[in-house]
Amino acid sequence: MNDRSTALSLIAVALAGYGVYIATYAPAMVASPAIPLLLIGFVVQAVCALAAAFGVWRRRPWAPGVMLLLGVSIAITWLVEGFVLDIVAYLHALLVAVLAVSVAAILAAYVKRTHGTLSD
């Protein structure tokens, strides 16, 4: 296993961990009177994270796109929390949104670049 395979494996495990972590929010939000917009945001994040983890792990060409979708869904959820629902501070929500998209773009570019150099 080379360094790139190890890095991709770590990215896949981190994505799966994030997906499971975010998925644990859903049962509590369904059981209590939650805001549907937040529930949708967290469900989309969990699905995207788990799909991206599977895609990276199995070296699928669509994985970088799903990673970008995950970053965008995280950003949108935080912006809704900050600017629409006023749950978190505006600047904090904006910072997390920018970081989410930036990190997703960097990781997606890395995954896309390494997919071409690895064989199945």
Secondary structure per residue as TSV (DSSP state, phi and psi in degrees):
chain	resnum	aa	ss	phi	psi
A	1	M	-	360.0	123.3
A	2	N	-	-89.2	179.4
A	3	D	H	-63.3	-36.2
A	4	R	H	-69.1	-38.1
A	5	S	H	-64.8	-39.6
A	6	T	H	-64.5	-44.0
A	7	A	H	-63.0	-42.3
A	8	L	H	-64.6	-38.4
A	9	S	H	-63.6	-42.3
A	10	L	H	-65.5	-38.8
A	11	I	H	-63.3	-43.3
A	12	A	H	-63.4	-42.4
A	13	V	H	-65.8	-41.1
A	14	A	H	-64.3	-41.4
A	15	L	H	-63.9	-42.9
A	16	A	H	-64.2	-42.2
A	17	G	H	-61.5	-43.1
A	18	Y	H	-64.1	-41.6
A	19	G	H	-61.7	-43.9
A	20	V	H	-66.6	-42.3
A	21	Y	H	-59.8	-47.9
A	22	I	H	-68.4	-34.1
A	23	A	H	-64.2	-25.7
A	24	T	T	-69.5	-16.5
A	25	Y	H	-72.4	-31.4
A	26	A	H	-60.5	-47.6
A	27	P	H	-58.7	-40.8
A	28	A	H	-67.9	-35.6
A	29	M	H	-73.3	-29.7
A	30	V	H	-74.8	-38.9
A	31	A	H	-70.4	-33.5
A	32	S	T	-103.4	164.4
A	33	P	T	-73.1	91.6
A	34	A	-	-100.0	166.7
A	35	I	-	-79.2	121.1
A	36	P	H	-57.2	-33.9
A	37	L	H	-62.7	-39.7
A	38	L	H	-69.9	-41.1
A	39	L	H	-59.2	-45.2
A	40	I	H	-61.6	-43.2
A	41	G	H	-60.1	-44.7
A	42	F	H	-70.9	-36.4
A	43	V	H	-65.9	-43.1
A	44	V	H	-62.5	-41.6
A	45	Q	H	-60.9	-45.9
A	46	A	H	-63.2	-45.0
A	47	V	H	-64.0	-45.4
A	48	C	H	-63.7	-41.9
A	49	A	H	-64.7	-44.1
A	50	L	H	-68.9	-38.8
A	51	A	H	-65.9	-41.7
A	52	A	H	-65.0	-39.2
A	53	A	H	-61.2	-45.1
A	54	F	H	-62.0	-44.5
A	55	G	H	-64.5	-41.0
A	56	V	H	-68.9	-43.5
A	57	W	H	-61.1	-40.5
A	58	R	T	-93.3	5.9
A	59	R	T	59.6	44.2
A	60	R	-	-83.5	142.8
A	61	P	T	-69.0	-18.7
A	62	W	T	-85.8	-6.1
A	63	A	H	-58.5	-45.0
A	64	P	H	-60.2	-36.1
A	65	G	H	-64.4	-40.4
A	66	V	H	-69.2	-33.9
A	67	M	H	-64.1	-40.3
A	68	L	H	-64.8	-40.3
A	69	L	H	-62.0	-38.0
A	70	L	H	-61.8	-46.8
A	71	G	H	-59.8	-41.7
A	72	V	H	-66.8	-40.2
A	73	S	H	-67.5	-35.9
A	74	I	H	-64.0	-45.6
A	75	A	H	-61.2	-46.0
A	76	I	H	-63.7	-41.8
A	77	T	H	-61.2	-44.9
A	78	W	H	-66.6	-39.0
A	79	L	H	-66.1	-37.0
A	80	V	I	-65.3	-43.4
A	81	E	I	-61.2	-37.2
A	82	G	I	-85.6	-49.6
A	83	F	I	-93.8	-29.3
A	84	V	I	-94.4	-49.7
A	85	L	S	-94.9	-13.4
A	86	D	-	57.5	40.6
A	87	I	-	-87.2	-39.1
A	88	V	S	-119.8	164.6
A	89	A	-	-65.2	146.3
A	90	Y	H	-59.5	-49.9
A	91	L	H	-66.5	-35.8
A	92	H	H	-65.2	-43.8
A	93	A	H	-63.1	-42.0
A	94	L	H	-65.0	-42.1
A	95	L	H	-62.0	-47.4
A	96	V	H	-63.9	-38.7
A	97	A	H	-63.4	-45.8
A	98	V	H	-65.1	-43.2
A	99	L	H	-63.7	-40.4
A	100	A	H	-62.0	-46.7
A	101	V	H	-68.3	-39.6
A	102	S	H	-64.4	-48.8
A	103	V	H	-65.0	-40.7
A	104	A	H	-62.6	-40.8
A	105	A	H	-66.3	-41.9
A	106	I	H	-65.0	-47.5
A	107	L	H	-66.6	-38.1
A	108	A	H	-64.5	-39.8
A	109	A	H	-64.6	-40.5
A	110	Y	H	-63.9	-45.5
A	111	V	H	-63.6	-42.3
A	112	K	H	-63.5	-40.7
A	113	R	H	-67.6	-39.0
A	114	T	H	-79.8	-21.2
A	115	H	H	-62.1	-34.2
A	116	G	T	-74.1	-21.0
A	117	T	T	-98.3	-8.8
A	118	L	-	-106.5	146.5
A	119	S	-	-106.9	152.3
A	120	D	-	-74.6	360.0
